[in-house]
Amino acid sequence: MSKKIVLATRNKGKIKELREMLAKYQVEVLGLDDFPQTPEVEEDGLTFEHNAIKKAQTISDYLMLPALADDSGVEVDALGGQPGVFSARFAGNHATDEQNNRKIIEAIRDIPESERSARFRCVLALAVPGKEVWTCDGVCEGVIITEPQGTNGFGYDPLFFLPKFGLTMAQLSSEGKNQISHRGKAVRNFIEHIHELI
């Protein structure tokens, strides 16, 4: 019998990625759209970890099911680590991926490519009723470019260039992205412990 786990997001891209990664572990991945009555969790933390823990704990307490939350984003060194925890709303509270991408392009346009180092960071938090919240993280290093390339993925993927592969995150296949992405690394860490955790 498969175990249920709720991914504390309405982001269809994240849910699809996690379903693909957990497909062989007899875990049924549900999203918040499967529970329309769940409360919205305000991501007001100053760190990815704080936001991930808050989301996982709130949803797990509400549904009395294991809840996995991630908070992730891009940290651009030349921008002092911005947008960081504000990645999803860099261009405003209900900004689209395209608006966020435009804003980051404007912010780095005059910075030489050699100084546009950045990383995607993902923190995962798992809350299980009656247990301590468990966390792990994953990081993927790259460079921000000023012309979007590729149509796969979501968020900042078309601007996140991976020098080692000569491609952006959005030019990789889903499988390729899952192998090297920040979320892929964090999820593999989670998978190693999945049976003891849930």
C-alpha positions in Angstrom: 0.0 0.0 0.0 1.4 3.4 -0.9 2.1 6.0 1.7 0.6 9.5 1.3 2.7 12.6 1.5 1.5 16.1 0.9 3.8 18.4 -1.0 3.1 21.8 0.6 2.8 23.8 -2.7 0.4 24.6 -5.5 3.3 24.8 -7.9 2.6 22.2 -10.5 6.2 22.1 -11.7 7.5 21.2 -8.2 4.7 18.5 -7.8 5.6 17.0 -11.2 9.3 16.9 -10.3 8.7 15.2 -6.9 6.2 12.7 -8.4 8.9 11.7 -11.0 11.6 11.4 -8.3 9.4 9.3 -5.9 7.7 7.2 -8.5 9.4 3.9 -7.5 9.1 4.3 -3.7 5.3 3.5 -3.4 4.7 7.0 -2.1 1.6 8.9 -3.3 2.5 12.6 -3.8 -0.4 15.0 -3.3 -0.3 18.7 -3.6 -2.3 21.5 -1.9 -4.7 21.6 -4.8 -5.9 18.2 -3.6 -6.9 19.9 -0.3 -8.5 23.2 -1.4 -9.4 24.0 2.3 -5.8 24.2 3.5 -4.7 27.5 4.8 -2.3 29.7 2.9 1.1 29.8 4.8 2.8 33.2 4.7 6.5 32.8 3.8 7.8 35.5 6.1 11.0 33.8 7.2 14.4 35.3 6.6 15.9 31.9 5.5 14.8 29.1 3.2 14.9 26.7 6.2 12.5 28.9 8.3 10.0 29.1 5.5 10.2 25.3 4.7 9.7 24.3 8.3 6.8 26.7 8.8 5.0 25.4 5.6 5.6 21.7 6.4 4.5 22.0 10.0 1.4 24.1 9.3 0.2 21.7 6.6 1.0 18.6 8.5 -0.8 19.9 11.6 -3.8 20.9 9.6 -4.2 17.6 7.6 -2.6 15.2 10.1 -0.5 13.8 7.3 3.2 13.8 6.5 3.9 17.1 4.7 7.0 17.9 2.7 7.8 21.6 2.0 10.6 23.1 0.1 11.7 26.7 0.0 14.1 27.4 -2.7 15.5 30.2 -4.9 18.4 31.7 -6.6 21.2 33.6 -4.8 23.3 35.9 -7.1 26.6 36.8 -5.5 26.9 40.2 -7.3 23.5 41.1 -5.8 24.5 40.3 -2.3 22.7 36.9 -2.4 19.4 38.4 -3.8 16.8 37.5 -4.6 17.2 34.6 -2.2 14.0 33.9 -0.2 12.3 36.5 -2.3 12.9 34.6 -5.6 9.3 33.9 -6.3 8.2 37.5 -5.7 11.4 39.3 -6.8 9.3 41.5 -9.2 6.4 41.8 -6.8 4.0 39.7 -4.8 2.2 38.0 -7.7 5.0 38.2 -10.3 5.1 35.7 -13.1 8.3 33.8 -13.9 8.8 36.1 -16.9 8.5 39.3 -14.8 11.0 37.9 -12.2 13.4 36.9 -15.0 13.2 40.4 -16.6 14.0 42.0 -13.2 17.0 39.8 -12.6 18.3 40.5 -16.2 18.0 44.3 -15.5 19.8 44.0 -12.2 22.8 42.2 -13.6 22.9 43.6 -17.1 26.0 45.8 -16.4 27.9 43.1 -14.4 30.5 41.2 -16.4 29.7 37.6 -17.0 32.7 36.4 -15.0 31.1 38.0 -11.9 27.6 36.6 -12.3 28.1 33.5 -10.2 24.9 32.3 -8.6 23.5 29.2 -7.0 20.1 27.6 -6.7 19.5 26.6 -3.1 16.7 24.3 -1.9 15.8 23.4 1.7 13.4 20.6 2.3 11.5 20.1 5.5 9.4 17.1 6.4 6.8 17.3 9.2 5.2 14.0 10.3 2.5 14.1 13.0 4.1 13.4 16.4 7.7 13.7 15.2 10.5 16.3 15.1 10.7 18.2 11.8 13.5 16.9 9.6 15.4 19.2 7.1 18.1 18.9 4.5 19.3 21.0 1.7 20.8 20.9 -1.8 22.8 23.5 -3.8 23.6 23.8 -7.6 26.2 26.3 -8.7 25.9 28.3 -12.0 26.0 31.7 -13.7 23.2 34.0 -14.6 22.9 35.0 -18.3 21.0 37.9 -19.8 19.2 36.0 -22.7 16.7 33.2 -21.7 17.6 29.9 -23.3 15.5 26.7 -23.3 11.9 26.0 -22.6 12.0 23.1 -20.0 11.6 23.8 -16.3 10.3 26.9 -14.6 11.3 29.9 -12.6 14.8 31.1 -13.3 15.8 27.9 -15.2 16.2 29.7 -18.6 18.7 32.2 -17.1 20.7 29.7 -15.0 23.7 28.6 -17.1 25.7 25.6 -16.1 29.3 26.0 -17.4 30.1 22.4 -16.9 27.3 21.3 -19.4 27.3 24.4 -21.6 23.5 24.6 -21.1 20.9 26.4 -19.0 18.8 24.5 -16.6 15.9 25.0 -19.0 17.8 23.2 -21.8 18.2 20.0 -19.8 15.7 17.2 -20.0 13.6 16.6 -16.8 15.8 13.6 -16.0 19.0 15.6 -16.6 17.7 18.4 -14.4 16.7 16.1 -11.6 20.2 14.6 -11.6 22.0 17.9 -10.9 19.5 20.4 -9.6 19.4 21.8 -6.0 16.0 20.2 -5.5 17.2 16.9 -7.0 20.1 16.8 -4.5 17.8 17.6 -1.6 15.2 15.1 -2.6 17.9 12.3 -3.0 19.0 13.1 0.6 15.3 12.8 1.6 14.9 9.6 -0.3 17.8 8.0 1.5 15.8 8.4 4.7 12.3 8.1 3.4 11.3 4.8 5.0 12.5 5.8 8.5 10.9 9.2 8.1 7.4 8.3 7.0 
